[in-house]
Amino acid sequence: MDNSLETFVPLQFKRKKGKLLVDGRESAHDVRIIKAVARAVYWHDLLDSGRFQSVVEIARAEGLMPTTVGRLLRLARLAPDVVEQLMRGCQPRRLTLRWLMRNDIPALWQDQHQTLEQFK
């Protein structure tokens, strides 16, 4: 099995005069959250496809701690409309990757919306 992994995020990030541009537009995106969600979805696909059998295998291949991979994988459970908000840069400004990693994300999408309401 090939143990090399690449995480692909289909966005182009550039800086112009100190401002972050995403796909050529000025951004209010939290790039760290977007990258983390992309990695989580990719890793989840690796587990579903059987390419990797466990979080420990992914962590070893990525050079991360299994707990970090496990916490990030929870982001793959985000509701599609929440992911869309993140991609558009419309997420609550107080929502951080740190909070997402340190707190449990409800499995039910309706509960996710209620949880994220506290950041508005």
C-alpha positions as CSV (number, residue, x, y, z in Angstrom):
1,M,0.0,0.0,0.0
2,D,1.3,3.5,-0.9
3,N,1.5,5.4,2.4
4,S,2.0,8.8,0.9
5,L,-1.1,11.1,1.2
6,E,-1.9,14.4,-0.4
7,T,-4.8,16.5,0.8
8,F,-6.4,18.5,-2.1
9,V,-8.5,21.6,-1.5
10,P,-10.0,22.8,-4.8
11,L,-9.4,26.5,-4.1
12,Q,-6.6,28.8,-5.1
13,F,-5.3,31.1,-2.3
14,K,-3.3,34.2,-3.1
15,R,-2.3,37.4,-1.3
16,K,-2.6,40.8,-2.8
17,K,-1.5,43.8,-0.8
18,G,-1.7,41.8,2.4
19,K,-5.3,40.6,1.8
20,L,-6.2,37.0,1.2
21,L,-7.9,36.2,-2.1
22,V,-9.7,33.0,-2.6
23,D,-10.3,32.2,-6.3
24,G,-9.4,35.8,-7.1
25,R,-11.9,37.4,-4.7
26,E,-11.2,39.1,-1.4
27,S,-12.1,36.6,1.3
28,A,-13.7,36.5,4.7
29,H,-13.1,32.8,4.7
30,D,-11.4,31.0,7.6
31,V,-8.9,29.2,5.5
32,R,-7.9,27.0,8.4
33,I,-11.4,25.7,8.8
34,I,-11.8,25.1,5.1
35,K,-8.6,23.2,4.8
36,A,-9.5,21.1,7.9
37,V,-13.0,20.2,6.5
38,A,-11.4,19.2,3.2
39,R,-8.9,17.0,4.9
40,A,-11.6,15.4,7.0
41,V,-13.7,14.6,4.0
42,Y,-10.7,13.2,2.2
43,W,-9.7,11.1,5.2
44,H,-13.3,9.9,5.6
45,D,-13.2,8.8,2.0
46,L,-10.0,6.9,2.5
47,L,-11.5,5.0,5.4
48,D,-14.8,4.3,3.5
49,S,-12.9,3.1,0.4
50,G,-10.7,0.8,2.5
51,R,-7.5,2.4,1.5
52,F,-6.8,2.9,5.2
53,Q,-8.2,0.8,7.9
54,S,-7.9,3.1,10.9
55,V,-7.3,6.6,12.2
56,V,-4.0,5.4,13.4
57,E,-2.9,4.5,9.9
58,I,-3.9,7.9,8.5
59,A,-2.1,9.6,11.4
60,R,1.0,7.7,10.8
61,A,0.9,8.5,7.0
62,E,0.2,12.2,7.7
63,G,2.7,12.5,10.6
64,L,0.0,13.5,13.1
65,M,-1.2,12.2,16.4
66,P,-4.2,9.9,16.1
67,T,-6.2,12.2,18.4
68,T,-5.7,15.1,16.0
69,V,-6.9,13.0,13.1
70,G,-9.9,11.8,15.1
71,R,-10.9,15.3,16.1
72,L,-10.5,16.6,12.5
73,L,-12.5,13.7,11.1
74,R,-15.6,14.9,13.1
75,L,-15.7,17.8,10.6
76,A,-16.7,15.3,7.9
77,R,-20.1,15.1,9.7
78,L,-20.9,18.7,9.1
79,A,-24.3,19.4,7.5
80,P,-23.9,20.3,3.8
81,D,-25.3,23.7,4.2
82,V,-22.8,24.4,7.0
83,V,-20.0,23.4,4.7
84,E,-21.5,25.6,2.0
85,Q,-21.5,28.6,4.5
86,L,-17.8,27.9,5.3
87,M,-17.0,27.8,1.6
88,R,-18.8,31.1,0.9
89,G,-17.1,32.8,3.9
90,C,-20.5,33.2,5.7
91,Q,-19.7,31.3,8.8
92,P,-20.1,33.0,12.2
93,R,-16.9,35.1,12.8
94,R,-16.5,33.8,16.3
95,L,-16.4,30.1,15.1
96,T,-12.9,28.8,15.2
97,L,-11.1,25.6,14.2
98,R,-9.9,25.3,17.8
99,W,-13.5,25.3,19.0
100,L,-14.5,22.7,16.3
101,M,-11.7,20.4,17.3
102,R,-12.2,20.7,21.1
103,N,-16.0,20.3,21.1
104,D,-18.2,17.5,20.0
105,I,-20.2,18.2,16.9
106,P,-23.7,16.8,17.0
107,A,-24.5,14.1,14.5
108,L,-28.0,15.5,13.7
109,W,-27.8,18.4,11.3
110,Q,-30.6,20.2,13.1
111,D,-28.6,20.0,16.4
112,Q,-25.5,21.3,14.5
113,H,-27.5,24.4,13.5
114,Q,-28.6,25.0,17.1
115,T,-25.0,24.6,18.3
116,L,-23.6,27.0,15.7
117,E,-26.3,29.6,16.5
118,Q,-24.4,30.4,19.7
119,F,-21.7,32.1,17.6
120,K,-24.0,34.6,15.9
